[in-house]
Amino acid sequence: MTNLCVVSLRMRLEDMGKIDPAQKERLLRHFDGIGKPPIIRDTHFFYSQDNENDQGKVHHIFGIMASYVPKNGRFAPPNAC
């Protein structure tokens, strides 16, 4: 049996620091044009056939997802956290 874990992150576009300024401006105009808040959703899918180590699997997934949070995270601006 295969297990599936889905993790979805929602980030305000204005808070994303590691993104090209021109791309950020383009996205902000797009969201404004469609009348939606500038929220980026980043969804990750993890699957495993290991049914014996659920706790280890969860720790591994949290470790990957935690790289989005600290000040040197994937999208965080410097000195944000």
C-alpha positions as a Markdown table, in Angstrom:
| # | Residue | x | y | z |
|---|---|---|---|---|
| 1 | Met | 0.0 | 0.0 | 0.0 |
| 2 | Thr | 1.2 | 3.5 | -0.8 |
| 3 | Asn | 0.7 | 6.4 | 1.6 |
| 4 | Leu | 0.2 | 9.9 | 0.4 |
| 5 | Cys | 0.8 | 13.1 | 2.4 |
| 6 | Val | -0.1 | 16.5 | 1.0 |
| 7 | Val | 1.3 | 19.7 | 2.4 |
| 8 | Ser | 0.1 | 23.0 | 1.1 |
| 9 | Leu | 1.7 | 26.3 | 2.1 |
| 10 | Arg | 0.0 | 29.7 | 1.6 |
| 11 | Met | 2.3 | 32.7 | 1.4 |
| 12 | Arg | 1.5 | 36.4 | 0.9 |
| 13 | Leu | 3.3 | 37.5 | -2.3 |
| 14 | Glu | 4.4 | 40.7 | -0.6 |
| 15 | Asp | 6.2 | 38.7 | 2.0 |
| 16 | Met | 8.2 | 36.7 | -0.5 |
| 17 | Gly | 11.8 | 38.0 | -0.5 |
| 18 | Lys | 13.6 | 35.6 | -2.8 |
| 19 | Ile | 11.7 | 36.4 | -6.0 |
| 20 | Asp | 12.7 | 38.5 | -8.9 |
| 21 | Pro | 11.2 | 42.0 | -8.4 |
| 22 | Ala | 9.9 | 42.2 | -12.0 |
| 23 | Gln | 8.2 | 38.8 | -11.6 |
| 24 | Lys | 6.7 | 39.9 | -8.2 |
| 25 | Glu | 5.3 | 43.1 | -9.8 |
| 26 | Arg | 3.9 | 41.1 | -12.7 |
| 27 | Leu | 2.2 | 38.7 | -10.3 |
| 28 | Leu | 0.8 | 41.6 | -8.2 |
| 29 | Arg | -0.7 | 43.2 | -11.3 |
| 30 | His | -2.2 | 39.8 | -12.3 |
| 31 | Phe | -3.8 | 39.3 | -8.8 |
| 32 | Asp | -5.1 | 42.9 | -8.9 |
| 33 | Gly | -6.6 | 42.4 | -12.4 |
| 34 | Ile | -8.5 | 39.3 | -11.3 |
| 35 | Gly | -9.6 | 40.8 | -8.0 |
| 36 | Lys | -8.0 | 38.2 | -5.8 |
| 37 | Pro | -5.6 | 38.6 | -2.8 |
| 38 | Pro | -2.0 | 38.0 | -3.8 |
| 39 | Ile | -1.6 | 34.6 | -2.1 |
| 40 | Ile | 0.8 | 32.0 | -3.5 |
| 41 | Arg | -0.1 | 28.4 | -2.8 |
| 42 | Asp | 2.8 | 25.9 | -3.0 |
| 43 | Thr | 1.6 | 22.3 | -2.7 |
| 44 | His | 3.9 | 19.4 | -2.1 |
| 45 | Phe | 3.0 | 15.7 | -2.5 |
| 46 | Phe | 4.9 | 13.0 | -0.7 |
| 47 | Tyr | 4.3 | 9.3 | -1.1 |
| 48 | Ser | 5.8 | 6.3 | 0.4 |
| 49 | Gln | 5.4 | 2.6 | 0.3 |
| 50 | Asp | 7.0 | 2.2 | 3.8 |
| 51 | Asn | 4.1 | 1.4 | 6.1 |
| 52 | Glu | 6.5 | 0.6 | 9.0 |
| 53 | Asn | 8.0 | 4.0 | 9.7 |
| 54 | Asp | 5.2 | 6.5 | 9.8 |
| 55 | Gln | 6.9 | 8.7 | 12.5 |
| 56 | Gly | 10.2 | 8.8 | 10.6 |
| 57 | Lys | 8.3 | 9.7 | 7.4 |
| 58 | Val | 6.5 | 12.6 | 9.1 |
| 59 | His | 9.8 | 13.9 | 10.6 |
| 60 | His | 11.4 | 13.8 | 7.1 |
| 61 | Ile | 8.5 | 15.7 | 5.5 |
| 62 | Phe | 8.5 | 18.3 | 8.3 |
| 63 | Gly | 12.3 | 18.7 | 7.8 |
| 64 | Ile | 11.8 | 19.5 | 4.1 |
| 65 | Met | 8.9 | 21.9 | 4.8 |
| 66 | Ala | 10.8 | 23.6 | 7.6 |
| 67 | Ser | 13.3 | 24.9 | 5.0 |
| 68 | Tyr | 10.6 | 27.4 | 3.9 |
| 69 | Val | 10.4 | 29.0 | 7.4 |
| 70 | Pro | 13.8 | 30.3 | 8.6 |
| 71 | Lys | 15.4 | 33.5 | 7.5 |
| 72 | Asn | 17.4 | 31.7 | 4.9 |
| 73 | Gly | 14.3 | 29.8 | 3.7 |
| 74 | Arg | 13.4 | 29.3 | 0.1 |
| 75 | Phe | 11.2 | 32.4 | -0.1 |
| 76 | Ala | 11.8 | 34.3 | 3.1 |
| 77 | Pro | 13.4 | 37.7 | 2.8 |
| 78 | Pro | 16.7 | 38.0 | 4.8 |
| 79 | Asn | 16.3 | 38.6 | 8.5 |
| 80 | Ala | 12.5 | 38.0 | 8.3 |
| 81 | Cys | 12.4 | 35.4 | 11.1 |
